[in-house]
Amino acid sequence: MMECKKALAEAQGNMARAEEILRVKLGNKAAKASTRVAAEGIVAIDVGASDKVGSIVEVNCETDFVAKNEEFQAFARALAALVTARAPADVAALAALPLRSTSVEAERIALIGKIGENISIRRFARLQAVGRLLSYVHGGSKIGVLVDLTGATTRWARTWRCTSQPESPGRCGPTACRPKTSRASGRSRSRRRPSPASRPKSRPR
């Protein structure tokens, strides 16, 4: 807000001029931030409605605090969806693609100006499935996996997805789908308490 106010004052109320001033300032911020190391970040995954095409994207920032920022995470998710839909050849091609009312690169620069940290798109992969795609993102979004599953029934695949993503909204957790089995025998852990009639009687001394 203060940056906008200063830009309007500098432009003497001219909105177009104020936007240009802000654009230059954001570009300067991004240029300064680009020299700093971005070693934190998240992975985001997008799988198409048919489960045949999906993508995984790694987006980096400087601190773990920013990695938990909702706008940063939304940017990463938007990139994953864009890779799935448009299949860019490399990171440079992804940066040039349109995103919302602007481009990916312009959105990245604007996010740097707003958050104040260096943000970079490190890498991505796009997978075309032979069977169907299943995804898993580990807690904290530091590790992500795309799996092309073939030779299994749809019911089994849905169960696998459900048990592998207990934190996903709209999907049940492992307690509802995965049977509690013993590692040694594979049998159920549930035990029945013996009835009073079947319990051994104590012998008098």
C-alpha positions as CSV (number, residue, x, y, z in Angstrom):
1,M,0.0,0.0,0.0
2,M,2.8,2.4,0.9
3,E,4.6,1.7,-2.4
4,C,1.4,2.4,-4.3
5,K,0.8,5.7,-2.4
6,K,4.4,6.8,-3.0
7,A,4.1,6.0,-6.8
8,L,0.8,7.9,-7.0
9,A,2.4,10.9,-5.3
10,E,5.4,10.8,-7.6
11,A,3.2,10.5,-10.6
12,Q,1.0,13.4,-9.3
13,G,-2.2,11.3,-9.4
14,N,-1.6,9.9,-12.9
15,M,-2.6,6.2,-12.7
16,A,-0.8,5.1,-15.9
17,R,2.4,6.8,-14.8
18,A,2.2,5.4,-11.3
19,E,1.8,1.8,-12.7
20,E,5.0,2.4,-14.8
21,I,6.9,3.6,-11.7
22,L,5.8,0.5,-9.8
23,R,6.8,-1.8,-12.6
24,V,10.3,-0.3,-12.7
25,K,10.6,-0.6,-8.9
26,L,9.4,-4.2,-9.0
27,G,11.9,-5.0,-11.7
28,N,14.7,-3.5,-9.6
29,K,13.7,-5.6,-6.6
30,A,13.7,-8.7,-8.7
31,A,17.1,-8.0,-10.1
32,K,18.6,-7.5,-6.6
33,A,16.9,-10.6,-5.3
34,S,18.1,-12.8,-8.2
35,T,21.6,-12.7,-6.8
36,R,20.5,-14.3,-3.5
37,V,20.4,-18.1,-3.0
38,A,17.0,-19.7,-3.2
39,A,17.5,-23.1,-1.4
40,E,14.0,-23.6,0.1
41,G,10.8,-24.1,-1.7
42,I,8.1,-26.7,-2.6
43,V,6.9,-29.1,-5.2
44,A,3.5,-28.9,-6.8
45,I,1.7,-31.6,-8.7
46,D,-1.2,-31.4,-11.2
47,V,-3.0,-34.4,-12.7
48,G,-5.5,-34.0,-15.5
49,A,-9.1,-35.1,-15.1
50,S,-8.5,-38.3,-17.2
51,D,-5.5,-39.3,-15.0
52,K,-3.5,-39.7,-18.2
53,V,-1.4,-36.5,-18.1
54,G,0.3,-34.9,-15.1
55,S,3.2,-32.7,-14.1
56,I,5.4,-31.9,-11.2
57,V,7.1,-28.5,-10.6
58,E,9.7,-27.4,-8.2
59,V,9.7,-23.7,-7.2
60,N,12.3,-22.3,-4.9
61,C,12.5,-19.4,-2.5
62,E,14.9,-18.2,0.2
63,T,13.3,-19.3,3.5
64,D,10.9,-22.0,4.7
65,F,8.6,-19.2,6.0
66,V,7.9,-18.1,2.4
67,A,7.5,-21.7,1.3
68,K,4.4,-21.8,3.6
69,N,3.0,-18.6,2.1
70,E,-0.4,-19.3,0.4
71,E,0.3,-17.0,-2.5
72,F,3.7,-18.7,-3.2
73,Q,2.0,-22.1,-3.0
74,A,-0.8,-20.9,-5.3
75,F,1.8,-19.8,-7.8
76,A,3.5,-23.2,-7.8
77,R,0.1,-25.0,-8.3
78,A,-0.8,-22.7,-11.2
79,L,2.6,-23.5,-12.8
80,A,1.9,-27.3,-12.5
81,A,-1.5,-26.9,-14.1
82,L,0.0,-24.8,-16.9
83,V,2.7,-27.5,-17.6
84,T,0.0,-30.1,-17.8
85,A,-2.2,-28.1,-20.2
86,R,0.5,-26.5,-22.4
87,A,3.5,-28.9,-22.3
88,P,6.3,-26.3,-22.5
89,A,9.7,-27.5,-23.6
90,D,11.8,-26.0,-20.8
91,V,11.7,-23.4,-17.9
92,A,12.3,-20.5,-20.3
93,A,9.3,-21.6,-22.4
94,L,7.2,-22.0,-19.2
95,A,8.2,-18.4,-18.1
96,A,6.9,-17.0,-21.4
97,L,3.5,-18.6,-21.2
98,P,0.4,-16.5,-20.3
99,L,-0.8,-16.8,-16.7
100,R,-4.0,-15.0,-15.6
101,S,-3.9,-11.5,-17.1
102,T,-0.1,-11.5,-17.6
103,S,2.8,-13.9,-18.1
104,V,4.5,-16.4,-15.8
105,E,7.6,-14.3,-15.7
106,A,5.7,-11.1,-14.9
107,E,3.8,-13.0,-12.2
108,R,7.0,-14.2,-10.7
109,I,8.5,-10.7,-10.6
110,A,5.4,-9.3,-9.0
111,L,5.5,-12.0,-6.3
112,I,9.2,-11.2,-5.6
113,G,8.2,-7.5,-5.2
114,K,5.4,-8.4,-2.8
115,I,7.1,-11.1,-0.7
116,G,10.6,-9.7,-0.9
117,E,12.5,-12.9,-1.5
118,N,14.1,-14.4,-4.6
119,I,11.7,-16.9,-6.3
120,S,12.8,-19.2,-9.1
121,I,11.3,-21.9,-11.1
122,R,14.0,-24.6,-10.9
123,R,12.6,-27.5,-12.9
124,F,9.5,-29.5,-14.0
125,A,8.5,-32.8,-15.5
126,R,5.5,-33.8,-17.5
127,L,4.3,-37.4,-17.7
128,Q,2.0,-39.1,-20.2
129,A,0.6,-42.2,-18.6
130,V,0.3,-45.7,-20.2
131,G,-2.1,-46.7,-17.5
132,R,-3.3,-44.0,-15.0
133,L,-1.4,-41.4,-13.0
134,L,-1.4,-41.3,-9.2
135,S,0.3,-38.6,-7.2
136,Y,1.7,-38.2,-3.7
137,V,3.1,-35.1,-2.0
138,H,4.9,-35.6,1.3
139,G,4.2,-33.4,4.3
140,G,5.7,-29.9,3.8
141,S,5.5,-30.3,0.1
142,K,9.3,-31.0,-0.1
143,I,8.9,-34.3,-1.9
144,G,6.5,-35.3,-4.6
145,V,5.9,-38.4,-6.7
146,L,4.0,-39.1,-9.9
147,V,3.4,-42.8,-10.6
148,D,2.2,-44.4,-13.8
149,L,0.1,-47.3,-12.6
150,T,-0.6,-50.2,-15.1
151,G,-2.1,-53.7,-14.7
152,A,-4.2,-52.9,-11.7
153,T,-8.0,-52.5,-11.3
154,T,-9.5,-49.1,-10.9
155,R,-10.8,-50.0,-7.5
156,W,-7.3,-50.9,-6.3
157,A,-5.9,-47.7,-7.7
158,R,-8.4,-45.6,-5.9
159,T,-7.6,-47.4,-2.6
160,W,-3.9,-46.8,-3.2
161,R,-4.5,-43.1,-3.8
162,C,-6.7,-42.8,-0.8
163,T,-4.2,-44.4,1.6
164,S,-1.2,-42.7,0.2
165,Q,-2.7,-39.2,0.5
166,P,-4.4,-39.0,4.0
167,E,-4.1,-35.2,4.1
168,S,-5.8,-34.6,0.7
169,P,-9.1,-32.8,1.0
170,G,-12.1,-34.9,0.0
171,R,-10.2,-38.2,0.4
172,C,-10.4,-40.5,3.4
173,G,-7.4,-41.4,5.4
174,P,-5.6,-44.6,6.0
175,T,-7.8,-45.6,9.0
176,A,-10.8,-45.9,6.6
177,C,-9.1,-47.6,3.7
178,R,-6.1,-49.5,4.8
179,P,-6.6,-52.6,7.0
180,K,-4.5,-52.7,10.1
181,T,-2.3,-55.7,9.5
182,S,0.5,-57.2,11.4
183,R,3.9,-57.1,9.8
184,A,4.7,-60.6,10.9
185,S,1.6,-62.5,9.9
186,G,-0.5,-60.2,7.8
187,R,-3.5,-61.0,9.9
188,S,-5.8,-58.5,11.6
189,R,-4.6,-56.9,14.8
190,S,-8.1,-56.9,16.3
191,R,-8.4,-59.2,19.3
192,R,-11.4,-60.6,21.0
193,R,-11.5,-60.7,24.8
194,P,-12.4,-64.2,26.1
195,S,-15.8,-64.7,27.6
196,P,-16.0,-65.3,31.4
197,A,-17.1,-68.9,30.7
198,S,-14.0,-69.7,28.7
199,R,-11.5,-68.1,31.1
200,P,-9.5,-70.7,33.2
201,K,-10.8,-71.0,36.8
202,S,-8.3,-70.3,39.6
203,R,-7.4,-73.3,41.6
204,P,-7.8,-73.1,45.4
205,R,-4.5,-73.5,47.4
